[in-house]
Amino acid sequence: MANYIAVVHKDPKSDFGVSFPDFPGCVTAGSTIDEAKDMAHDALSLHLKGMLEDGENIPAPSKLEDIIDDPDYSNAIAILVVSVSESKPRSVRVNITVPEDMLRKIDNVAKKRGMSRSSFLVHAAQNAISSGQNSHSL
């Protein structure tokens, strides 16, 4: 398991935002700090999966002391340690048909979230599956 630092921040009239100093562009949020903590693990796991799928190198975790001393994170309201599995799950390439305008929307949202298209689609599917399991069996 690798342990990465997540920084929680909160602006007035906003959700609790979470960012990862080791992964610029990997961000998430929650309406409560506990929800933000849960979303942090999901966001980092999916971000790492996307990086692996794209053949990118995964950085070593930063030291907590370095994050705390960084003035960019001086307004943090909490620091979380997020553990993720270092094992690379087997990925399978699939071919799907998507309307062109929907693909543009997917790519735009994925880019805004700092995710690859694949990571975004997996994240959306995981959220749909989780929602379905919480309300009824699929």
C-alpha positions in Angstrom: 0.0 0.0 0.0 1.1 3.5 -0.8 0.0 6.4 1.4 -0.5 9.8 -0.2 -1.4 13.1 1.4 -4.7 14.8 0.6 -5.3 18.4 1.6 -8.9 19.4 2.6 -9.9 23.0 2.1 -13.2 24.9 2.6 -14.3 28.2 1.3 -17.5 29.9 2.6 -20.6 28.6 0.9 -18.7 25.7 -0.8 -18.3 22.0 -0.3 -15.2 20.5 1.3 -12.6 20.3 -1.5 -9.8 17.8 -1.6 -6.6 18.0 -3.6 -3.5 15.9 -3.8 -0.1 17.7 -3.9 1.4 14.7 -5.7 -1.3 14.6 -8.4 -2.1 18.1 -9.7 -5.6 17.9 -11.3 -6.8 15.1 -9.0 -9.5 16.8 -7.0 -12.8 15.9 -5.4 -15.3 17.3 -3.0 -18.0 16.4 -0.5 -20.8 18.2 1.3 -19.4 17.0 4.6 -15.8 16.3 5.6 -16.5 12.6 5.9 -18.0 12.5 2.4 -14.9 14.4 1.1 -12.7 11.8 2.9 -14.6 8.9 1.2 -14.5 10.7 -2.2 -10.7 11.3 -1.8 -10.0 7.6 -1.8 -12.2 7.0 -4.9 -10.7 9.9 -6.7 -7.1 9.0 -6.1 -7.7 5.3 -6.9 -9.3 6.2 -10.2 -6.7 8.8 -11.0 -3.9 6.3 -10.4 -5.7 3.7 -12.5 -5.9 6.2 -15.4 -2.3 7.1 -15.1 -1.3 3.4 -15.2 -3.6 2.9 -18.2 -1.9 5.8 -19.9 1.5 4.5 -19.1 2.4 7.4 -16.9 4.9 7.1 -14.0 3.4 7.2 -10.5 5.2 9.6 -8.2 6.5 8.6 -4.8 4.4 10.0 -1.9 5.5 13.3 -0.6 6.5 13.6 3.0 4.0 15.1 5.4 6.5 17.6 6.7 7.0 19.0 3.1 3.2 19.4 2.6 2.8 21.2 6.0 5.7 23.5 5.3 4.4 24.4 1.8 2.7 27.9 1.9 0.3 26.7 -0.8 -1.4 24.5 1.7 -1.4 26.9 4.7 -5.2 27.4 4.5 -5.9 23.6 4.8 -8.5 22.7 7.3 -7.4 19.1 7.4 -4.7 16.8 6.1 -5.7 13.2 5.2 -3.6 10.2 4.5 -5.1 8.2 1.7 -3.9 4.6 1.2 -4.2 3.0 -2.2 -3.2 -0.4 -3.4 0.0 -0.5 -5.4 -1.0 -3.5 -7.4 -2.1 -2.9 -11.0 -5.4 -4.5 -11.8 -5.6 -6.1 -15.2 -7.2 -3.6 -17.7 -9.1 -4.8 -20.7 -9.5 -2.7 -23.8 -13.1 -2.4 -25.0 -14.7 -0.9 -28.1 -17.9 0.9 -27.4 -20.2 3.1 -29.6 -21.0 6.5 -28.2 -22.8 9.4 -30.0 -20.2 12.0 -31.1 -21.7 14.8 -29.1 -21.8 12.7 -25.9 -18.1 11.8 -26.4 -17.3 15.5 -26.6 -19.1 16.1 -23.3 -17.4 13.1 -21.7 -14.0 14.4 -22.8 -14.7 18.0 -21.7 -15.8 16.9 -18.2 -12.9 14.4 -17.9 -10.4 17.1 -18.8 -11.9 19.5 -16.3 -11.4 16.9 -13.6 -7.9 16.1 -14.7 -8.9 12.6 -15.7 -8.4 10.5 -18.8 -11.5 9.5 -20.8 -11.1 5.9 -19.5 -10.8 6.9 -15.9 -13.8 9.2 -16.2 -16.0 6.4 -17.7 -14.8 3.9 -15.1 -15.6 6.4 -12.3 -19.0 7.1 -13.7 -19.7 3.4 -14.0 -18.5 2.7 -10.4 -20.7 5.6 -9.1 -23.7 4.2 -11.0 -23.1 0.7 -9.7 -22.6 1.9 -6.1 -25.8 3.9 -6.3 -27.7 0.9 -7.7 -26.4 -1.4 -4.9 -27.4 1.1 -2.2 -30.9 1.4 -3.5 -31.5 -2.1 -4.9 -29.7 -5.0 -6.3 -28.6 -4.9 -9.9 
